[in-house]
């Protein structure tokens, strides 16, 4: 039976490393020297996941001049329809206020990484300040900036990525032993037309170190990823 093409699922460290290695575009690499990812506090994410009707997390790509970051909102009783490009193109932030990292994004010179898998496994950054609130009107403005910007518009059509909890993957991820923060990275997957830019979520401990872990019932070390909106032109 063919696997569902539109479902959040865990990925291996090997696949996550490949998402970083596949960032070949020189302009993107230059952006990621200062804006490869960021870190969210764990507490609110955990509380959202325990509320009735929790169905997943929606992340929005925000570009504020040259500052690239994610803002997220929880989704409740939400179903992302498959293969509905019109829905994807018209989707907008829903909550009155969303959440953005409390500290500026981090950057990495990808040209200097010799082993992307080990980087994902062992990356460490000091814990950051409290997450901040950002109004949905501002997120919409910054999302529009992102999808229209020539650096990104050929790589990410809709400006958002949804982590659905259909199979409990988000709640399982947020129950990993020792998790205190959630770190994200921008990766790249060449099979996800027209949404090549991929998000990778990694559990982080109280020291700011990426947590290496294994999931029971599936082979290999796993990370959490989103599947982008429908892969249609």
HUURNOR-V98535 format. One record per backbone hydrogen bond with DSSP energy under -0.5 kcal/mol. CO is the residue of the C=O (numbers start at 0). NH is the residue of the N-H. If there is no record, write none. Layout:
BEGIN
CO,NH + CO,NH
END
This chain:
BEGIN
8,224 + 10,222 + 11,15 + 12,16 + 13,17 + 14,18 + 15,19 + 16,20 + 17,21 + 18,187 + 19,22 + 21,23 + 24,28 + 25,29 + 26,30 + 27,31 + 28,32 + 29,32 + 30,33 + 30,34 + 31,107 + 35,185 + 36,105 + 37,183 + 39,181 + 40,44 + 41,45 + 42,46 + 43,47 + 44,48 + 45,49 + 46,49 + 47,50 + 50,53 + 52,76 + 54,164 + 55,74 + 56,58 + 56,162 + 57,72 + 58,160 + 59,61 + 59,70 + 61,63 + 61,68 + 62,64 + 63,65 + 63,66 + 65,67 + 66,63 + 68,61 + 69,100 + 70,59 + 71,98 + 72,57 + 74,54 + 74,55 + 78,80 + 80,83 + 82,84 + 83,87 + 84,88 + 85,89 + 86,90 + 87,90 + 95,135 + 97,133 + 98,71 + 99,131 + 105,35 + 105,36 + 107,109 + 108,111 + 109,112 + 111,113 + 114,118 + 115,119 + 116,120 + 117,121 + 118,122 + 122,209 + 128,101 + 131,99 + 133,97 + 134,137 + 134,138 + 135,139 + 136,140 + 137,141 + 138,142 + 139,143 + 140,144 + 141,62 + 141,145 + 142,146 + 143,147 + 144,148 + 145,148 + 148,151 + 148,152 + 151,154 + 151,155 + 154,195 + 154,196 + 158,60 + 160,58 + 161,163 + 161,226 + 162,56 + 164,167 + 167,171 + 168,172 + 169,173 + 171,174 + 172,175 + 175,178 + 179,41 + 180,203 + 181,39 + 182,201 + 183,37 + 184,186 + 184,199 + 186,197 + 188,191 + 190,192 + 191,194 + 193,195 + 195,188 + 197,186 + 198,225 + 199,184 + 200,223 + 201,182 + 202,210 + 203,179 + 203,180 + 204,207 + 207,124 + 208,204 + 209,211 + 212,221 + 214,217 + 219,214 + 220,12 + 222,10 + 223,200 + 224,8 + 226,161 + 229,231
END
